[in-house]
């Protein structure tokens, strides 16, 4: 078990991590910007160090300052929370090079899932159904037209580094594809610093079902049940339901297929995952499945790195999966490497 952890975040997430550490008798170090000097997480931590000005780019995103704070306070590990540097593979690599444990996925796993096109390829290798689409990034407009002709309209143009509904465009014909291709690339470049896009078959009126997983360093992975996130606006979730009405009523067998989740179990069970996933994945991740109302099968557009929390819908449906417990699992899973 760790003796001291630095929490590289602020606000609610930092408070929850510190509370979990107190339950496990782990000392904590808070980092803060000048404007957060009187924040709750600073007051709760055993030690606190100022790492810069109010702007995140001058404090919470400064890897050098966070590592310096970790070395000065002699911590065993760094918990990044969510946002900021939590999905930064380079930060995880720097932590490892400084003999500081990064409480999160390995750099190799994060690099693999940082690119949605690569994620699709990994899902295919794992034998998971994916929507038909391009093999990797689509570099040219002519290639985009050829792929759309091959898989048929409508198609979805998606940024490989995208998130939050940005860098996505639906095309129903050649003119809208050409316009959407360039618009999505431009938007992705501005939002993520990466203009790469890929193309896949657009699934109309789908059920959006997520399954969150937790993994340890022994290759064991459990899931926390499913949640239905189909009610969205501009590709952003508005309401989450758990259990999914679709799986609870019409497709109970599909639940076993995509998550192996018992319909009435109060506690998740250990799930076998393909070796290429389980051997490198620790802590949390989310698998997103889309079920078309017209098609006969479900597909997964891409697995993704999860920030260090689970939704309220999952917590209420699966009592074991409380936020604090998940943080304790994360702390234990990284401590037992």
N, C-alpha and C positions, 0 to 999 in steps of 0.2 A: 504494500500500500504506500502511496505517496505520503510524504511528511509535510511538504509545502508546495502550494500551487499558485501560480500567477494567473489572474483572470484578465485577459486582454480584451476587455469590453466594458460597457457601462450600462447604467439603467437597470431595467427589470431582469434582463438575462443575467447580468453580473450578480444581482442580488440572489437570484435563484441558485446560481452555481455556488455562491458563498454559503448559503444556507445548507445545501447538500454537503459541502465540505465540513461544516460544523457538525452535522450529524455523524460524519465519519471521523471526526477528530483530526481533520487535516487543516493545518494553518494556511492562511490565504494572504496573497498580496494583491492589492488593487492598483491599477494604473488609472490616471485621470488627466484630463486636460485642465487648463486654468479655470475654465468656466464650470467644471464639474467638481471643484474642490470640496464643496459641501454636500455632495450627493450621498445618497443612502449607502451605495456600495462601498464608498470610501470610508464611511463611518463604521460599517460592519466588518471590514477586513482587518486582519491583525496588523498589516503594514500597508502603506500607500505611498506611491511615488508619482510625482507629476512628470508627464512625458511631453508636454508641449502646449501650444496655444489651442484656442477653441476649435479651429477648423480640424476636421478629422484627418485631412491630408498632412497636418502638422503634428498629429498626436497618435490617434488610434490606428492609423495606417502606416506609421513609421516603424518598419521592422527593426531598424537599427536601435531605436530608442527602447522598444519593448524588450529586445534581447539584452540590452544593457541593464535595464531594470531587473530582468530575470537573473542575470549574473551577479549583480550587486546584492540582491536579496538571497542568492543561493537557493533557488527553487528547484524542485525535481521535475516539474512539468508546467506547461502553459495550456490553459483552457481558453480557446478563442471565442466561445459563445457562438452566436450566429451573426451574419453580416461581417463587415470589416474584413479581417484576414482569415475568417473561418474556412473559406474555400480556396485559399491561396496555396498552391502546391509549393511554391518557392519558399514561403514562410515555414512550411512544415520541414522542408529540406534544411533550412538554416537552423531550425531548432535541433534537428538530428545532428547536424555538424557541430553544434555547441553542446552536445550530450544533454540536451533538455528534451524530455518527452513531450510530443505534441499530442494532445488529447483530441483525436479526430482520425479520419481515414489516413492511410499512408499516402505519401506524395505520388507514388505510382498509380494508386487507385484514383486519386483526385485528377491527375493528368488525363487518365483514360476517360473520365466522365465530364471533363471540362469541355469537351467537344461533342456535340450531340450526334454528329455524323459518326464519330468513333463509337459512341454509345450504342447506336443502332447496329453497328457491325458486331460489337461484343454481344448484344442481345441475340443476334442471329446465330452466332457461334454457340451460344448457350442453348439453342434450340427453342427460343421464344419467338412466337409469331410477331412480325413487324409489318407495318403497311408497306406495300411496294413503293419503291422510289429509287433515288440516285444512289450510286455507290460512292459515298464521300462527297466532297465539296464540288459544287457546280461552278466552274470558272468562267464559262462563256454563255452568252445569250443563246447561241445556236444549240449548245448542249442542253440547255433548259428546255428549248422547244422540242428537241428530239426525245427527251425523257418524258415530257408531258404527252407526246404522241404515243409513246410506247405504253404508258400505264393508263392513259385516258384521263380526261377532265372529269370533275374538278381536281385540281392539285393544290397543295399547300407549300408555299415557299417559306423556309424557316432559317433563321440565323443559327449557325452552329454554336455560337457563344451566347445565344439569346436567353431570355427569361422575362417574366412579368408581362407576356403578351407582346413584347416589342420585337421588331424584326420579323414579323409574320404577315404574309399576304396570301389570300385565296385567289386563284385564277380559274375562270371557267372557259376561257378560249385563248387563242394565240395573242391577240392584242392586250388583254388584261394580264397575261403571263409576262410579256415583255415589260410592261409598265411596272407590275408588281415586283419583278426580278430586280430592277434597278432601284426601286423605292426601298425594298427590303435591305438591299446591300448598303444603301446610303444610311438608312436608319440604324442598321447594325454597327456600322463604322462609328457613328456618332455616339451610340449608347454603350458599346462594348469595346471599341477600338479594334474590332475584327469584322471585316465585311463579308466573310465567308458565309455562304448559304447552301442549303441542300433542298431537295424537292422530294416530297412523298405524296401518296394518294390522300386526298382530303376526305375525311370521314364525316359525313353530314349528320347532324343531330345525334352525336354519340353520347353514351354514358361514360363519364370520366371517373374512373375508380382508382384510388390510390391505396397501396399497401406499404406501410412503413416497416422497416426491418432493423434489427439490432444484431451486430456481429461481434464476436470476441476474437482473440488471437489464436484460438484453437480450431478455427474453421467452423465453429458452431454459430448458426444464425437462427433467430426467432423472428416471427412477424407479430405485429400488434393488431391484426384484423384489418378490415378494409373500411374506407370511407368514400362516400359518393360525393364528388365535387362537380356535378353536371350543371348546376345553376351558376352561370357565369355571365359576365359583361365585359366585352372587349378582351376576351381570352383571359380574364382574371376571375378567380373564384369569389363568389358572393356568399354561398351557403354550403356547409359541409354536413353530410348526414352519415351516421353510422349506427347500425349496419346499413349497407346499401339496400334501398328498396328493391332494386333490380335483382340482386343476388338473394335477398331474403324471400322474395315471393316467386319469381319466375325462373331463375337460373341458379338454384341451390347447388347443383353439380358444378357449375362454373366457378363457384367460390372455392371448392376443393381443388379445381384445376389451376386457378391462378394464384392461390395463396395457401391451399391446404389448411384452411382455417375451419375448425369445427363450429357449426352454426350456433351452438348454445354454450360453448366453453367460456368460463369467466377468466381464463388465463391462456395466453398464447403458448404454443408448443414449438419445440425445436423442429426446424424445417431443413431438409436436405437441399443444398444449392449446388449448382455446377461447380466443379473444382476451380475453374478459372475465375469464378466470383468469390467463393468462400475463402480461398487461399490468400487473398489480398485485401479483403474488405473487413474493416473493424468499425465499431460504433454504429452510426445511423445512416440510412439511405432510404429513398422513396422510389418505388416502382409504380409508374403510371400506366394503367391499362385503359384502352378505349374499346367500348363495345358498341358497334353500329346497330341501330334499330332495324336495319334491313339485312345486314350480313349475318352469317351463321357462326362466326367466330370472333373472339376478342383478339386484340393485338396490343403490343406495347410500343409506343413511339420512341421512348428512351428512358432508361433508368437515370436517376440523377442523385447528386450529392444532396443530403438533407442538412439543413441548418439544425442546430442542437435543440430542437423542441419537437413536440408532437401536438396535434390539434386538440381542441377541446372536445370535438366529436369523438375522437379516438379515446380520450381519457374517460369520458362518461360511459362509452360502450364497453371499454376494456378497463375495469378499475385498476388492474395491475399496472397499467401504463400511465401512471401519473407523471407529471413533468419532473417532480423531484426524484422519483424512482429512476426515471430514464437518466437523469444526470448522475445518479449514483452508479447505475450500470455502466455508463460511459467511463466514469472515474475508475471503477474496478477493472473494466475490460482492458484499459490501457496500462493499469498498474501491474497486471499479471502477465505481461509479455514475456 
